[in-house]
Amino acid sequence: MSPVVAKLFEYVLLEVYEGQLFSDPLQFGFKKHSGCCHALFTLKQVTKHFIKEGGKIYCAFIDASKAFDKVLHNVNC
């Protein structure tokens, strides 16, 4: 399937099923009107709150994009 046809198919599916698709309110990616800036703002506000209250903050950041560098997409089985 060509990328153009696949993208058109995705838009049709989204239009038909959009009312039935739900995600967690804390998910920032792949949602309308939400993104990295919103996630960073939330992280900053939560960090400020816990530091102000004398709590400790532990963070882990993972770059999952590197995990997909080695995947063979055009393999004949």
Phi and psi in degrees as GROMACS dihedral restraints (atoms count N, CA, C in turn):
[ dihedral_restraints ]
;  ai    aj    ak    al  type     phi  dphi    fc
    3     4     5     6     1   -74.1    20    10
    4     5     6     7     1   155.3    20    10
    6     7     8     9     1   -60.1    20    10
    7     8     9    10     1   -33.4    20    10
    9    10    11    12     1   -67.8    20    10
   10    11    12    13     1   -45.7    20    10
   12    13    14    15     1   -64.9    20    10
   13    14    15    16     1   -40.8    20    10
   15    16    17    18     1   -62.3    20    10
   16    17    18    19     1   -43.8    20    10
   18    19    20    21     1   -64.9    20    10
   19    20    21    22     1   -41.3    20    10
   21    22    23    24     1   -62.4    20    10
   22    23    24    25     1   -42.2    20    10
   24    25    26    27     1   -61.5    20    10
   25    26    27    28     1   -41.2    20    10
   27    28    29    30     1   -62.1    20    10
   28    29    30    31     1   -42.8    20    10
   30    31    32    33     1   -63.6    20    10
   31    32    33    34     1   -40.4    20    10
   33    34    35    36     1   -64.4    20    10
   34    35    36    37     1   -46.4    20    10
   36    37    38    39     1   -60.1    20    10
   37    38    39    40     1   -42.5    20    10
   39    40    41    42     1   -63.6    20    10
   40    41    42    43     1   -41.4    20    10
   42    43    44    45     1   -63.3    20    10
   43    44    45    46     1   -40.6    20    10
   45    46    47    48     1   -73.9    20    10
   46    47    48    49     1   -42.0    20    10
   48    49    50    51     1  -108.1    20    10
   49    50    51    52     1     7.2    20    10
   51    52    53    54     1   -57.0    20    10
   52    53    54    55     1   -37.1    20    10
   54    55    56    57     1   -69.9    20    10
   55    56    57    58     1   -13.8    20    10
   57    58    59    60     1  -105.1    20    10
   58    59    60    61     1    -1.4    20    10
   60    61    62    63     1   -97.4    20    10
   61    62    63    64     1   125.6    20    10
   63    64    65    66     1  -131.1    20    10
   64    65    66    67     1   151.5    20    10
   66    67    68    69     1  -141.3    20    10
   67    68    69    70     1   167.9    20    10
   69    70    71    72     1   -64.7    20    10
   70    71    72    73     1   139.3    20    10
   72    73    74    75     1   -62.1    20    10
   73    74    75    76     1   -20.2    20    10
   75    76    77    78     1   -87.2    20    10
   76    77    78    79     1    -0.6    20    10
   78    79    80    81     1   -82.5    20    10
   79    80    81    82     1   131.5    20    10
   81    82    83    84     1  -105.2    20    10
   82    83    84    85     1   -32.2    20    10
   84    85    86    87     1   -80.9    20    10
   85    86    87    88     1   152.8    20    10
   87    88    89    90     1    60.9    20    10
   88    89    90    91     1    35.2    20    10
   90    91    92    93     1  -132.6    20    10
   91    92    93    94     1   147.3    20    10
   93    94    95    96     1   -64.7    20    10
   94    95    96    97     1   141.3    20    10
   96    97    98    99     1    60.7    20    10
   97    98    99   100     1    29.6    20    10
   99   100   101   102     1  -150.1    20    10
  100   101   102   103     1   148.7    20    10
  102   103   104   105     1  -174.4    20    10
  103   104   105   106     1  -157.8    20    10
  105   106   107   108     1   -61.7    20    10
  106   107   108   109     1   -39.5    20    10
  108   109   110   111     1   -61.6    20    10
  109   110   111   112     1   -38.8    20    10
  111   112   113   114     1   -67.4    20    10
  112   113   114   115     1   -40.4    20    10
  114   115   116   117     1   -64.7    20    10
  115   116   117   118     1   -42.7    20    10
  117   118   119   120     1   -65.8    20    10
  118   119   120   121     1   -39.7    20    10
  120   121   122   123     1   -60.7    20    10
  121   122   123   124     1   -45.7    20    10
  123   124   125   126     1   -62.2    20    10
  124   125   126   127     1   -45.3    20    10
  126   127   128   129     1   -59.2    20    10
  127   128   129   130     1   -43.1    20    10
  129   130   131   132     1   -64.5    20    10
  130   131   132   133     1   -43.3    20    10
  132   133   134   135     1   -67.2    20    10
  133   134   135   136     1   -41.8    20    10
  135   136   137   138     1   -64.9    20    10
  136   137   138   139     1   -41.9    20    10
  138   139   140   141     1   -61.1    20    10
  139   140   141   142     1   -46.7    20    10
  141   142   143   144     1   -59.1    20    10
  142   143   144   145     1   -43.2    20    10
  144   145   146   147     1   -61.5    20    10
  145   146   147   148     1   -49.0    20    10
  147   148   149   150     1   -71.3    20    10
  148   149   150   151     1   -32.9    20    10
  150   151   152   153     1   -66.8    20    10
  151   152   153   154     1   -41.6    20    10
  153   154   155   156     1   -61.8    20    10
  154   155   156   157     1   -36.0    20    10
  156   157   158   159     1   -85.2    20    10
  157   158   159   160     1    -0.1    20    10
  159   160   161   162     1    84.4    20    10
  160   161   162   163     1    14.4    20    10
  162   163   164   165     1   -85.7    20    10
  163   164   165   166     1   174.3    20    10
  165   166   167   168     1  -105.7    20    10
  166   167   168   169     1   149.0    20    10
  168   169   170   171     1  -119.9    20    10
  169   170   171   172     1   128.4    20    10
  171   172   173   174     1  -122.7    20    10
  172   173   174   175     1   126.7    20    10
  174   175   176   177     1  -128.5    20    10
  175   176   177   178     1   146.1    20    10
  177   178   179   180     1  -133.6    20    10
  178   179   180   181     1   130.5    20    10
  180   181   182   183     1  -119.7    20    10
  181   182   183   184     1   128.7    20    10
  183   184   185   186     1  -121.8    20    10
  184   185   186   187     1   130.0    20    10
  186   187   188   189     1   -96.5    20    10
  187   188   189   190     1    91.4    20    10
  189   190   191   192     1   -72.3    20    10
  190   191   192   193     1   -15.5    20    10
  192   193   194   195     1   -62.2    20    10
  193   194   195   196     1   -30.0    20    10
  195   196   197   198     1   -67.8    20    10
  196   197   198   199     1   -24.3    20    10
  198   199   200   201     1   -68.5    20    10
  199   200   201   202     1   -21.2    20    10
  201   202   203   204     1  -100.8    20    10
  202   203   204   205     1     3.6    20    10
  204   205   206   207     1   -67.0    20    10
  205   206   207   208     1   -27.9    20    10
  207   208   209   210     1   -99.7    20    10
  208   209   210   211     1     1.9    20    10
  210   211   212   213     1   -74.6    20    10
  211   212   213   214     1   131.0    20    10
  213   214   215   216     1   -88.5    20    10
  214   215   216   217     1   109.1    20    10
  216   217   218   219     1   -86.0    20    10
  217   218   219   220     1   -24.8    20    10
  219   220   221   222     1  -112.8    20    10
  220   221   222   223     1    63.7    20    10
  222   223   224   225     1  -106.7    20    10
  223   224   225   226     1   131.0    20    10
  225   226   227   228     1   -88.3    20    10
  226   227   228   229     1   121.5    20    10
